[in-house]
Amino acid sequence: MRFQRYLNALNPSGLFQSVKSFNYTQLSNTPVSTNKSKNLILKSKIIILIALIFIGTNVLLTNFIFNVDNYGQYVQSLNSMDLYLKLNKRFQGYKEFLKIFSIPNNELNLSINQNIAHNEFNHNYSSTALISYINHIYASKEQDPKGLLLNETIDFHWADWLDVQQATPFVKMYPDLLKRFGSHDAIKDYVHQICEVPLKDLRQQWDDYDLYEGRTTTHEQVIGIEICGAIEKYYYNPIPERIMLETNYHYHTVGVNPERLQDPLGKEGNAKRFYNSKHVTATQINNFKPNDQRMDLLNDLKHNYIGKGYELESFKLKPFVDQSVKAYKKPKVMTMIKKLERKQNRENVELTPTEQKRLDFLKYSWDHVGIKQPFFFTSLRIQIDVTNHELVHYSYPWMKKILNGEERLKIIHHTIRSWFKFAENAQVICWFNYGNLYGWYFNSQNLPWDTDLDVQISIQDQDRLGQYYNNTLVIENPELGDHLFFYQTNPWYINNHEGQHIDSRYIEAKSGIYIDISALWIDKLPAVSKSSDQEDRKDEEIIKFHCKNNNYFAFEDIFPLRRTIFEGAQCYIPNKPKKVLWDFYGAKCTDKKYNKDHNWQKDIGMWIPNQICENKKIPKTGDRFDDNGDLTLSGACNDVEIQRNFKLTQDQYEIHKKEFEIVVEQDGGDASSLSENELPIYRFYDPKEFQ
């Protein structure tokens, strides 16, 4: 009966009726002969029957087993649906968009920017070319290389930095589309309108409800997200205002031409940047080997940087960090606007470009207070994800595919380290909270079910980031990995706008995984006694600040911040982590040993999925380790991944146990000596592992 219901769902309103009544001309305006019609009818019957068998079986199975983690298997099984979708008249509109702009399976290695080796996109062409360009400037006779790099802007196109091959058919057809639509804006409006369907998981009017609920369009939807994201990055997504190369001694900053390149540089253009030359030979292009040359270039760059007389900087975090409560004072936006306007209205006084940009931003934000806006950061909605909300934690248009838990954790491992270095360089103070703090409490690692990172910051420091670092592309220190991060601020961060509860994001640009950054402020500062010896602290023990989601935190529970090691990296946490967790999640929330289908196993320092082992199936501590203290396979519940992850994270957990005893069990001691040095990267992400 259940199978029959799905078959009925695939044949709503007698769509297929009988072969005799099936009229191919309904799907095409091209006249066909009687013989061709008969052949088409026969072929259609065979195709429909095959499609029904595959679809019915897959829908039945996926009703029980499909989730985000096994999405790859699901995609493979649903390739057969293309046959059905091409015949189903109700799948026009968005389906037509996919049909036109999807890359055929036999041409998946097509690429727009032509900068690939062996038909595979290589992100390192663009970053290695930039490292070489920076090195050329420092090696030259230029007296102010930092100023030149910032002011002599370089050209930019996202297709040189990110794999946007899914946009290839759209790009190839763009001249014809321009003739059809008449203007670039009309094409843009069409793309954004049609992309609303996959992004918001809208039910189209021609979709049968049972079919929609049966999850049969998920495969197409994810492909649609990939295509729309690639088109968005190629044509419409804001380009960076600057690119920062992260090293362990300096952030090399390069200014970007605000005019987007019409076409990507490609391999030849990047080779010109690599050699710092207007012309390159075929031999030079062939000798441009980005993966082999990066480390030598980095060593040369450091040597030339020192040779210019610059001192090496340190991004090591301080053991404890305090902050004045003044940093959390709610901004007086109108006062700032009037101050800039007064300067602007004086005779013979013109605002600098930076001041004018600031004034425009403040006025735009202020003028829209009270006007509900769509949430600035676009997230994804897919019907299968209404319970776990995993896909909400991918940022569009950066998402390339659905990641499994291991992939996501590896990316987070790099992202958190890069963010706190970035913040230290920008001289802003921040700390992580919520689920990440909960993960710290147990083993100082991200929770296996937590899909993002949550950072808090003062409104003053958020404003600093917004003014000087918005739209910044960060190249991860090549000694640690090859990730790219994009820092972007919400234009409404300076005011309290309805629904705009996230003030900025630090996004891993290859995957869409991100850090949510929330600014905290105090609506009204308390009065201060003139006799106070600590006037600027303003009795912080009675002060509470809050984010735009109206989550309140006591100042004395947060400050002074503590340095810790989280996911191997130096980070800051609240001064009283247990109290912060109890106040937010409820008393004794840290006593829970079962959470989100996982159970806490203290002896190995890991949250283990219940389906692997729980309760009596958990090995006894004395039976889990060999004579060398290594976790045995049987001690790892006969799971090789648990055994491998234990080995990777053992050093992290040993540090955390000592730190936990001092900070939590001894109620607030100084454990900063344990976080003096970061651990080496122990989670490396190679997408090819998961293909």
LUMLUMTOR-632041 format. One line per 2 residues: number of its first residue (from 1); for each residue z, y, x of C-alpha. Coordinates in pm, 1 decimal. Layout:
NUM	Z,Y,X | ...;
***
This chain:
1	0.0,0.0,0.0 | 88.1,241.6,279.2;
3	-239.2,173.0,455.9 | -430.7,211.5,129.7;
5	-269.2,551.8,73.2 | -400.5,671.1,409.1;
7	-745.6,537.1,330.9 | -734.6,723.6,1.1;
9	-631.4,1034.9,189.0 | -943.5,1001.1,399.5;
11	-1162.5,982.0,87.3 | -1036.6,1267.1,-132.0;
13	-1233.0,1352.8,-443.1 | -1462.8,1060.8,-378.6;
15	-1603.5,1229.1,-68.4 | -1778.8,914.3,45.7;
17	-1833.6,777.2,-309.8 | -2105.6,520.0,-243.0;
19	-2375.6,499.5,16.1 | -2639.7,551.7,-251.9;
21	-2490.7,884.5,-356.4 | -2437.2,1005.1,2.6;
23	-2685.9,1287.8,59.4 | -2738.7,1381.7,422.4;
25	-2915.0,1702.9,322.9 | -2575.4,1835.5,213.5;
27	-2488.1,1855.7,581.7 | -2818.7,1998.1,696.2;
29	-3082.5,2232.7,562.2 | -3357.4,2048.7,752.5;
31	-3592.3,1847.9,523.1 | -3610.1,1478.5,606.5;
33	-3854.5,1214.8,510.9 | -3760.7,927.1,281.7;
35	-3759.4,678.4,568.2 | -3543.2,902.5,784.2;
37	-3308.1,953.6,492.5 | -3267.0,578.5,449.1;
39	-3199.2,534.7,819.3 | -2948.1,815.2,814.3;
41	-2777.6,668.3,508.4 | -2748.3,331.2,679.8;
43	-2621.3,485.7,1003.5 | -2378.9,702.0,810.6;
45	-2240.7,398.6,630.7 | -2180.2,218.2,958.9;
47	-2025.6,524.1,1121.5 | -1800.4,591.0,824.4;
49	-1678.2,233.0,814.6 | -1604.3,232.1,1187.8;
51	-1430.4,568.3,1161.7 | -1221.9,451.5,865.7;
53	-1106.4,144.1,1054.8 | -1007.4,344.6,1361.4;
55	-853.5,630.6,1169.4 | -664.2,414.7,924.4;
57	-519.0,205.1,1204.0 | -430.6,503.7,1418.8;
59	-277.6,701.9,1134.9 | -68.9,402.0,1034.2;
61	50.7,348.5,1389.6 | 111.2,712.4,1472.8;
63	317.9,752.9,1160.2 | 574.0,539.6,1343.9;
65	521.7,595.1,1714.0 | 358.2,935.3,1772.2;
67	554.3,1212.0,1932.7 | 491.9,1477.8,2195.9;
69	588.0,1250.5,2485.3 | 324.1,987.3,2411.4;
71	62.2,1243.7,2322.9 | -175.0,1121.4,2594.4;
73	-205.9,779.4,2433.9 | -251.8,945.9,2098.0;
75	-537.2,1161.2,2226.4 | -715.8,857.0,2360.1;
77	-693.6,675.2,2030.3 | -806.9,976.7,1830.2;
79	-1130.7,1030.7,2017.8 | -1286.5,810.1,1751.9;
81	-1211.0,1079.6,1496.4 | -1501.5,1287.3,1623.7;
83	-1731.5,1057.3,1427.8 | -1548.7,1130.3,1106.3;
85	-1511.6,1501.0,1163.5 | -1882.3,1548.3,1225.3;
87	-1955.4,1394.0,885.5 | -1681.3,1557.8,683.8;
89	-1814.3,1876.3,529.9 | -1466.6,2013.5,471.5;
91	-1404.0,2037.7,845.4 | -1638.8,2332.2,890.2;
93	-1520.9,2680.8,991.5 | -1272.0,2605.8,1267.5;
95	-1430.7,2265.0,1316.8 | -1765.5,2439.5,1367.5;
97	-1600.1,2654.3,1632.1 | -1478.2,2343.0,1814.1;
99	-1811.7,2169.8,1780.4 | -1992.7,2462.0,1938.8;
101	-1746.6,2549.3,2212.1 | -1599.4,2212.6,2317.4;
103	-1720.2,2081.1,2650.4 | -1900.6,1747.7,2606.6;
105	-1713.0,1452.7,2754.4 | -1988.5,1391.4,3007.7;
107	-1966.2,1750.6,3134.5 | -1590.6,1796.8,3164.3;
109	-1621.7,1906.0,3526.4 | -1824.6,2215.1,3442.3;
111	-1667.9,2526.3,3585.6 | -1731.1,2894.7,3542.8;
113	-1618.4,3032.9,3875.2 | -1807.4,2786.8,4096.1;
115	-1521.1,2784.4,4346.3 | -1458.1,2414.7,4328.3;
117	-1474.5,2123.7,4566.8 | -1603.5,1796.2,4427.3;
119	-1623.3,1947.7,4077.2 | -1247.8,2008.8,4057.3;
121	-1093.9,2352.2,4020.1 | -888.6,2451.2,4325.2;
123	-629.5,2721.5,4256.9 | -577.1,2775.0,4628.3;
125	-912.3,2943.3,4694.9 | -795.9,3271.0,4545.6;
127	-440.1,3265.1,4682.7 | -546.9,3157.9,5033.4;
129	-816.2,3426.3,5037.4 | -552.4,3684.7,4945.9;
131	-311.4,3562.6,5216.4 | -593.4,3595.6,5469.5;
133	-676.3,3945.3,5343.4 | -312.6,4055.3,5378.8;
135	-303.7,3907.2,5727.9 | -619.1,4100.1,5827.4;
137	-453.2,4425.7,5721.7 | -137.5,4359.1,5924.0;
139	-344.9,4247.1,6224.1 | -551.0,4567.9,6213.9;
141	-463.4,4906.8,6363.1 | -352.5,5032.9,6022.0;
143	-27.4,5229.1,6062.2 | 90.9,5175.0,5704.6;
145	-25.9,4828.2,5597.0 | 216.0,4814.1,5303.2;
147	81.8,5139.8,5160.7 | -279.5,5037.8,5212.8;
149	-231.5,4701.6,5040.2 | -71.4,4870.3,4742.0;
151	-314.5,5159.8,4705.5 | -647.2,5003.5,4810.2;
153	-667.1,4786.0,4501.1 | -853.8,4455.7,4485.8;
155	-1075.4,4324.2,4207.0 | -941.5,4054.1,3977.9;
157	-1055.9,3795.3,3726.2 | -828.3,3527.1,3580.3;
159	-1100.4,3261.9,3621.8 | -1052.9,3282.3,3999.8;
161	-683.9,3198.9,3968.2 | -656.3,2963.7,3672.0;
163	-867.3,2676.2,3546.2 | -1051.8,2810.8,3242.9;
165	-1336.4,2559.6,3236.1 | -1275.2,2500.3,2863.6;
167	-1425.1,2845.9,2807.1 | -1752.9,2751.9,2976.7;
169	-1965.2,2698.0,2660.7 | -1835.8,3024.7,2513.8;
171	-1915.2,3214.3,2834.2 | -2263.2,3065.0,2855.6;
173	-2332.6,3162.2,2493.4 | -2179.0,3509.2,2515.8;
175	-2509.7,3702.8,2546.3 | -2641.5,3531.6,2233.0;
177	-2311.6,3593.2,2053.8 | -2334.9,3960.0,2142.8;
179	-2674.1,3980.6,1974.9 | -2538.0,3802.5,1669.1;
181	-2215.6,4003.5,1629.4 | -2345.0,4336.0,1755.4;
183	-2042.9,4437.2,1965.5 | -1780.2,4303.5,2204.1;
185	-1503.8,4405.0,1963.1 | -1662.1,4205.0,1680.9;
187	-1668.1,3894.0,1901.1 | -1306.7,3954.6,1998.5;
189	-1201.4,3985.6,1634.0 | -1384.8,3663.7,1547.6;
191	-1221.5,3470.8,1832.8 | -873.4,3592.6,1743.3;
193	-927.0,3516.2,1375.9 | -1054.9,3164.2,1433.8;
195	-784.5,3094.0,1693.9 | -512.8,3165.5,1437.8;
197	-578.3,2815.0,1300.5 | -474.0,2608.2,1603.9;
199	-207.5,2852.1,1721.8 | -16.8,2867.7,1395.1;
201	-110.3,2521.6,1267.2 | -252.5,2676.3,953.5;
203	-361.8,2444.2,680.4 | -721.8,2525.8,605.2;
205	-827.8,2538.6,243.5 | -1072.3,2254.2,294.5;
207	-807.5,2023.7,446.2 | -673.4,1749.8,223.5;
209	-292.6,1773.5,213.1 | -227.8,1405.7,286.3;
211	-472.6,1415.4,572.2 | -305.8,1728.0,707.3;
213	37.8,1572.9,678.5 | -96.4,1254.9,835.5;
215	-135.1,1441.2,1163.6 | -500.9,1358.6,1197.0;
217	-596.3,1707.8,1316.4 | -343.7,1728.4,1602.9;
219	-590.1,1617.6,1868.1 | -838.7,1882.3,1760.4;
221	-567.4,2142.8,1739.5 | -456.5,2092.4,2100.5;
223	-817.5,2105.7,2217.7 | -854.4,2424.9,2014.7;
225	-550.1,2576.4,2184.6 | -697.5,2493.8,2525.3;
227	-1033.7,2647.8,2435.3 | -882.0,2958.7,2277.6;
229	-642.9,3003.4,2570.2 | -926.0,2974.7,2821.6;
231	-1135.9,3231.4,2632.9 | -835.5,3462.5,2601.9;
233	-770.6,3452.2,2975.9 | -1136.8,3495.9,3063.3;
235	-1200.4,3799.5,2843.0 | -892.0,3950.5,2684.8;
237	-559.5,3872.7,2852.7 | -414.8,4167.5,3050.0;
239	-487.4,4137.7,3419.7 | -203.3,4192.7,3668.5;
241	-116.4,4540.2,3785.9 | -16.6,4392.5,4119.7;
243	-0.1,4057.3,4300.2 | 307.8,3965.7,4503.1;
245	303.2,3697.0,4770.6 | 650.0,3546.4,4794.8;
247	771.3,3453.8,5143.3 | 1120.4,3392.2,5277.2;
249	1122.4,3729.9,5455.6 | 921.2,3973.8,5236.6;
251	726.5,4014.0,4911.7 | 378.7,4125.1,5016.9;
253	246.4,4341.4,4733.0 | -122.4,4404.4,4667.2;
255	-245.8,4652.8,4407.1 | -503.6,4538.6,4151.1;
257	-798.1,4737.3,4019.8 | -714.6,4808.3,3651.5;
259	-1077.7,4739.6,3554.2 | -1123.2,4368.0,3492.0;
261	-1414.5,4209.8,3676.8 | -1694.9,4117.3,3439.8;
263	-1745.8,3787.0,3620.3 | -1517.7,3596.1,3857.7;
265	-1560.6,3624.7,4234.0 | -1621.4,3253.8,4271.8;
267	-1616.4,3073.9,4602.1 | -1848.8,3319.9,4774.4;
269	-1650.6,3622.5,4660.4 | -1323.1,3465.8,4768.9;
271	-1480.9,3377.7,5103.5 | -1565.8,3746.2,5151.5;
273	-1201.9,3830.7,5085.1 | -1089.6,3550.5,5316.1;
275	-1300.0,3684.6,5605.9 | -1244.9,4048.1,5499.0;
277	-1619.1,4099.7,5511.2 | -1887.3,4231.2,5276.0;
279	-2121.8,3949.2,5373.9 | -2062.6,3583.0,5452.7;
281	-2291.8,3307.3,5570.6 | -2329.0,2964.7,5415.9;
283	-2150.3,2821.6,5719.0 | -1854.9,3055.0,5668.0;
285	-1832.4,2957.2,5303.1 | -1841.7,2590.0,5396.1;
287	-1568.9,2642.0,5657.5 | -1339.3,2806.0,5403.0;
289	-1086.7,2524.1,5348.9 | -796.8,2673.0,5151.4;
291	-568.6,2371.0,5149.2 | -593.9,2325.8,5526.2;
293	-559.6,2689.5,5632.2 | -268.8,2821.3,5426.5;
295	20.5,2737.5,5657.3 | -151.0,2866.3,5972.8;
297	-229.2,3190.0,5791.6 | 132.8,3225.4,5680.9;
299	256.1,3184.1,6037.5 | 5.4,3442.3,6161.8;
301	105.8,3681.5,5884.8 | 473.8,3661.8,5973.2;
303	390.6,3722.1,6340.4 | 176.8,4026.3,6257.7;
305	437.8,4157.4,6012.5 | 702.5,4152.6,6285.9;
307	450.0,4303.4,6527.1 | 424.9,4610.9,6304.9;
309	795.1,4672.3,6358.9 | 918.5,4557.0,6018.4;
311	1251.5,4380.9,5987.2 | 1274.7,4045.1,5814.1;
313	1439.6,4068.6,5472.9 | 1684.7,3821.3,5322.7;
315	1687.9,3708.9,4961.2 | 2009.0,3509.9,4987.6;
317	2232.3,3581.7,4688.2 | 2579.1,3728.0,4734.2;
319	2886.1,3506.5,4670.3 | 3003.1,3733.0,4385.3;
321	2829.3,4023.5,4211.2 | 2991.1,4288.7,3996.6;
323	2818.2,4553.8,3788.0 | 2921.3,4875.7,3622.0;
325	2943.7,4870.8,3246.3 | 2724.7,5182.4,3251.8;
327	2427.0,4954.9,3318.0 | 2469.0,4824.8,2961.3;
329	2472.6,5159.0,2785.0 | 2220.6,5165.6,2500.3;
331	1921.8,5379.2,2604.4 | 1873.2,5720.1,2444.0;
333	1498.8,5692.8,2408.6 | 1439.4,6024.8,2234.4;
335	1637.2,6206.2,2503.8 | 1414.1,6051.2,2770.4;
337	1101.4,6147.1,2574.3 | 1211.9,6510.2,2535.4;
339	1296.3,6536.3,2905.1 | 946.2,6427.6,3007.2;
341	781.6,6645.2,2741.0 | 974.5,6952.5,2861.0;
343	843.3,6892.3,3211.2 | 493.0,6839.0,3075.1;
345	497.4,7166.3,2878.7 | 589.3,7386.9,3171.8;
347	310.2,7599.3,3312.7 | 122.3,7451.5,3608.2;
349	328.0,7130.9,3594.3 | 144.9,6805.9,3538.9;
351	312.5,6469.8,3500.8 | 242.2,6215.3,3769.8;
353	48.7,5904.0,3658.6 | 375.3,5709.6,3668.9;
355	554.0,5970.0,3454.7 | 266.6,5985.8,3205.7;
357	264.7,5608.1,3176.2 | 640.3,5616.3,3117.3;
359	609.4,5883.4,2847.8 | 331.9,5694.8,2669.0;
361	540.8,5377.5,2671.3 | 853.5,5548.5,2535.8;
363	665.2,5727.1,2258.0 | 476.1,5414.4,2155.8;
365	794.8,5211.2,2137.1 | 985.0,5484.3,1952.5;
367	706.4,5550.6,1701.2 | 708.4,5184.6,1596.1;
369	1082.2,5150.2,1535.2 | 1132.0,5012.4,1185.9;
371	776.2,4880.6,1166.0 | 780.8,4504.0,1183.8;
373	549.5,4372.8,1452.9 | 435.5,4017.6,1530.0;
375	650.6,3858.1,1798.4 | 498.5,3983.4,2121.5;
377	495.8,3651.5,2304.8 | 268.6,3403.5,2130.6;
379	408.9,3052.8,2090.6 | 253.3,2740.5,1945.1;
381	316.8,2565.7,1616.4 | 208.1,2209.3,1553.6;
383	299.1,2007.4,1248.2 | 431.7,1712.2,1449.8;
385	680.5,1939.5,1622.2 | 871.4,2084.7,1326.7;
387	1191.9,1901.6,1425.7 | 1213.6,1928.6,1803.7;
389	1031.4,2261.4,1847.6 | 914.0,2156.5,2192.6;
391	578.9,2331.3,2171.3 | 739.9,2663.8,2084.9;
393	848.3,2659.4,2448.2 | 493.9,2691.9,2576.5;
395	361.0,3043.7,2610.3 | 5.3,3117.1,2497.7;
397	-252.7,3156.1,2645.5 | -104.3,2989.3,2951.0;
399	-57.0,2641.2,2807.1 | -312.0,2396.6,2948.7;
401	-183.3,2069.9,2802.2 | 124.9,1905.0,2655.3;
403	360.5,1808.8,2937.6 | 596.3,1516.1,2942.6;
405	962.9,1566.1,3027.3 | 925.1,1486.0,3396.3;
407	638.6,1730.8,3442.1 | 829.0,2005.4,3263.7;
409	1143.0,1951.3,3471.9 | 945.9,1969.5,3795.6;
411	792.6,2301.3,3692.9 | 1131.1,2440.4,3585.7;
413	1270.7,2333.9,3924.6 | 1028.1,2573.0,4097.8;
415	1041.0,2847.1,3835.9 | 1417.2,2903.8,3848.0;
417	1414.1,2932.6,4228.3 | 1125.6,3177.2,4227.7;
419	1279.8,3393.8,3953.5 | 1612.2,3457.0,4125.7;
421	1430.4,3546.8,4449.5 | 1205.3,3781.3,4250.8;
423	1509.5,3945.4,4087.6 | 1687.3,3982.9,4421.4;
425	1379.9,4150.4,4568.1 | 1362.6,4385.3,4266.8;
427	1735.4,4462.3,4310.6 | 1831.8,4362.9,3958.9;
429	2129.3,4151.0,3853.1 | 2089.3,3855.4,3618.5;
431	2237.4,3515.8,3536.1 | 2146.9,3211.0,3329.7;
433	2322.6,3111.7,3007.4 | 2298.3,2892.7,2694.0;
435	2147.7,2546.8,2750.6 | 2104.1,2600.5,3122.7;
437	2472.3,2687.1,3161.2 | 2553.0,2374.2,2960.9;
439	2341.1,2175.2,3204.8 | 2522.6,2337.5,3497.1;
441	2858.0,2233.2,3353.8 | 2773.9,1863.6,3383.5;
443	2556.4,1825.2,3692.5 | 2404.9,2166.6,3778.0;
445	2063.2,2048.7,3663.6 | 1849.5,2137.6,3367.4;
447	1918.2,1923.8,3063.1 | 1645.7,1662.2,3014.1;
449	1588.3,1780.0,2656.2 | 1600.1,2153.1,2731.9;
451	1248.9,2292.8,2738.3 | 1296.6,2640.0,2883.6;
453	1525.3,2869.3,3080.4 | 1741.4,3150.2,2944.1;
455	1835.7,3445.8,3161.6 | 2039.0,3754.3,3071.3;
457	2021.9,4098.3,3227.8 | 2147.9,4452.0,3166.1;
459	1925.2,4685.8,2966.8 | 1921.1,4918.9,3268.3;
461	1784.6,4647.5,3496.3 | 1540.5,4530.6,3229.6;
463	1410.4,4886.0,3212.9 | 1369.6,4888.3,3589.6;
465	1163.2,4570.0,3572.8 | 959.6,4711.5,3286.8;
467	875.6,5029.0,3477.3 | 791.5,4879.7,3815.2;
469	710.3,4511.0,3772.3 | 545.8,4458.8,3433.0;
471	228.4,4248.0,3454.8 | 301.4,4116.9,3802.9;
473	140.8,3797.1,3930.3 | 364.7,3615.8,4180.2;
475	229.4,3359.1,4425.5 | 503.2,3106.8,4499.3;
477	605.7,3080.0,4863.4 | 338.1,2835.3,4986.5;
479	604.6,2657.4,5191.1 | 765.7,2552.4,4861.7;
481	468.5,2490.2,4633.6 | 154.0,2637.1,4483.7;
483	277.3,2765.8,4148.5 | 174.3,3099.7,4001.8;
485	412.3,3311.6,3794.3 | 334.0,3603.6,3565.9;
487	607.6,3852.7,3478.4 | 548.7,4037.2,3151.3;
489	770.4,4267.6,2945.7 | 782.5,4304.6,2570.0;
491	672.5,4662.7,2485.1 | 964.3,4684.7,2240.6;
493	1243.4,4605.0,2489.7 | 1375.1,4961.7,2508.8;
495	1450.4,4974.8,2133.3 | 1595.8,4734.2,1880.7;
497	1283.7,4610.2,1698.8 | 1311.3,4350.8,1424.4;
499	1211.1,4006.2,1546.1 | 1158.8,4113.9,1908.8;
501	1457.0,3928.1,2052.4 | 1304.6,3835.3,2390.5;
503	1259.3,4130.3,2624.1 | 1048.7,3977.5,2899.0;
505	925.7,3647.8,3036.2 | 864.7,3492.1,3375.2;
507	582.5,3250.9,3297.9 | 450.2,2964.3,3507.2;
509	87.4,3058.8,3457.0 | -67.7,2714.7,3506.4;
511	139.2,2544.6,3235.9 | 292.1,2804.0,3002.6;
513	652.3,2701.4,3082.8 | 865.2,3015.6,3100.4;
515	1199.6,3186.6,3146.0 | 1318.1,3390.6,2846.9;
517	1488.1,3710.4,2964.0 | 1720.2,3891.6,2723.0;
519	1860.8,4238.1,2786.8 | 2222.9,4304.4,2690.4;
521	2362.2,4639.4,2587.5 | 2668.3,4808.1,2443.4;
523	2613.7,5020.7,2135.6 | 2895.8,5261.2,2217.8;
525	3107.1,5280.7,2529.9 | 3484.3,5308.2,2478.3;
527	3669.3,5621.8,2579.2 | 3802.3,5631.5,2934.6;
529	4135.4,5767.2,3046.6 | 4095.5,6040.8,3309.1;
531	4385.0,5890.1,3502.4 | 4208.5,5557.1,3540.8;
533	4147.0,5447.2,3898.9 | 3851.9,5238.1,3783.2;
535	3677.8,5486.8,3559.0 | 3332.8,5337.0,3588.8;
537	3461.6,4993.6,3477.5 | 3573.3,5141.5,3142.1;
539	3831.8,4878.9,3058.4 | 3579.2,4598.2,3077.6;
541	3836.3,4346.9,2950.1 | 3793.3,4481.5,2596.4;
543	3419.6,4540.1,2610.9 | 3158.9,4315.9,2453.2;
545	2785.9,4347.8,2493.9 | 2509.9,4176.3,2300.3;
547	2142.0,4086.3,2297.0 | 1891.8,4164.0,2019.6;
549	1983.7,3833.3,1855.0 | 2337.5,3974.4,1817.4;
551	2497.8,3716.2,2043.5 | 2810.0,3885.7,2181.9;
553	2974.7,3821.1,2518.5 | 3293.8,3959.6,2669.0;
555	3233.5,4159.3,2984.6 | 3530.3,4002.1,3159.9;
557	3395.6,3650.5,3092.2 | 3065.9,3731.4,3263.1;
559	3168.6,3945.8,3559.7 | 3194.4,3919.0,3846.7;
561	2904.7,3674.1,3853.6 | 2937.6,3362.4,4065.6;
563	2674.5,3230.2,4299.7 | 2598.7,2862.7,4245.8;
565	2337.6,2599.3,4324.4 | 2133.7,2501.7,4018.2;
567	1833.1,2272.0,4050.2 | 1876.2,2312.5,4425.7;
569	1839.0,2692.7,4417.1 | 2081.9,2981.4,4450.4;
571	2148.0,3136.5,4109.0 | 2417.0,3334.6,3929.8;
573	2639.0,3208.3,3647.2 | 2912.0,3378.2,3439.3;
575	3253.7,3405.6,3599.3 | 3413.5,3188.7,3328.8;
577	3145.4,2933.6,3242.0 | 3362.6,2706.9,3027.7;
579	3493.2,2992.4,2813.5 | 3141.5,3130.1,2763.4;
581	3022.5,2787.1,2648.9 | 3318.5,2732.6,2415.2;
583	3282.1,3078.4,2260.9 | 2913.5,3022.6,2192.1;
585	2884.2,2651.3,2111.6 | 3233.8,2588.1,1981.0;
587	3562.2,2460.4,2121.2 | 3537.4,2136.3,2318.4;
589	3157.5,2142.6,2317.9 | 3181.6,2036.0,2679.7;
591	3367.8,1720.0,2578.3 | 3060.9,1575.0,2407.6;
593	2930.2,1268.6,2583.7 | 2646.8,1206.9,2338.7;
595	2387.4,1476.9,2278.9 | 2023.2,1487.7,2168.8;
597	1976.5,1108.9,2190.4 | 2124.0,1104.2,2541.4;
599	2460.3,994.2,2677.4 | 2644.3,1137.6,2976.8;
601	2713.2,889.8,3259.0 | 2949.6,1067.9,3493.5;
603	2949.0,812.9,3774.3 | 2579.0,870.6,3841.6;
605	2575.1,1232.9,3722.1 | 2291.5,1192.3,3473.9;
607	2213.1,1221.5,3105.1 | 2049.9,890.1,3011.6;
609	1836.2,832.9,2698.8 | 2025.9,615.0,2451.9;
611	1726.9,386.4,2414.9 | 1755.9,287.9,2781.6;
613	2126.5,209.7,2786.0 | 2440.4,320.2,2603.2;
615	2786.6,195.9,2511.7 | 2842.0,-161.5,2631.4;
617	2503.0,-177.0,2799.3 | 2609.6,84.4,3055.2;
619	2690.8,-98.3,3382.8 | 3044.9,-67.7,3512.0;
621	3087.7,180.9,3794.9 | 3193.3,-88.8,4041.0;
623	2874.7,-282.6,3976.2 | 2626.6,4.4,4003.1;
625	2611.7,70.2,4376.7 | 2539.5,-131.5,4688.9;
627	2745.2,-125.1,5008.0 | 2567.0,191.4,5124.5;
629	2651.6,376.3,4805.0 | 2294.7,362.7,4675.5;
631	2231.6,301.2,4307.8 | 2092.4,-47.3,4250.2;
633	1819.0,-122.1,3999.8 | 2060.8,-310.6,3774.3;
635	2306.3,-22.1,3813.6 | 2028.3,208.0,3694.5;
637	1998.8,14.2,3368.1 | 1695.6,-163.0,3520.7;
639	1500.2,161.9,3506.0 | 1318.6,261.9,3824.6;
641	1292.8,627.5,3714.1 | 1670.7,653.8,3681.9;
643	1709.4,496.2,4024.3 | 1456.4,735.9,4176.1;
645	1603.8,1046.9,4010.0 | 1952.9,951.9,4123.5;
647	1831.2,947.5,4481.9 | 1658.2,1284.3,4437.5;
649	1956.4,1460.4,4279.9 | 2249.2,1293.0,4455.9;
651	2306.0,1579.2,4703.9 | 2293.6,1832.2,4419.8;
653	2549.4,1638.0,4217.5 | 2789.3,1594.5,4509.8;
655	2791.5,1970.6,4566.8 | 2844.1,2033.1,4197.2;
657	3143.9,1799.6,4169.6 | 3324.1,1993.8,4442.9;
659	3227.4,2326.9,4289.8 | 3328.6,2214.3,3940.4;
661	3675.0,2117.5,4059.6 | 3732.3,2466.0,4201.8;
663	3567.5,2679.8,3933.8 | 3660.8,2487.6,3617.6;
665	3946.3,2249.7,3688.0 | 4132.8,2493.0,3914.0;
667	4055.5,2775.4,3672.0 | 3848.0,3020.8,3867.2;
669	3874.3,2960.1,4239.2 | 3623.9,3068.7,4503.1;
671	3360.6,2798.1,4556.5 | 3097.9,3023.7,4713.4;
673	3099.6,2836.0,5044.9 | 2934.6,2542.6,4865.9;
675	2635.3,2756.4,4766.0 | 2582.3,2923.1,5102.0;
677	2253.7,2740.7,5156.3 | 1992.0,2621.8,4912.4;
679	1879.1,2262.2,4899.2 | 1519.8,2180.2,4988.4;
681	1277.8,2148.6,4697.4 | 1326.1,1797.2,4562.1;
683	1092.1,1800.0,4263.9 | 724.8,1844.7,4353.8;
685	466.6,1876.4,4079.9 | 121.1,1729.8,4127.9;
687	-77.9,1733.1,3802.0 | -292.8,1444.5,3927.0;
689	11.6,1217.3,3903.9 | 6.4,1252.5,3527.3;
691	-364.5,1233.8,3453.2;
***
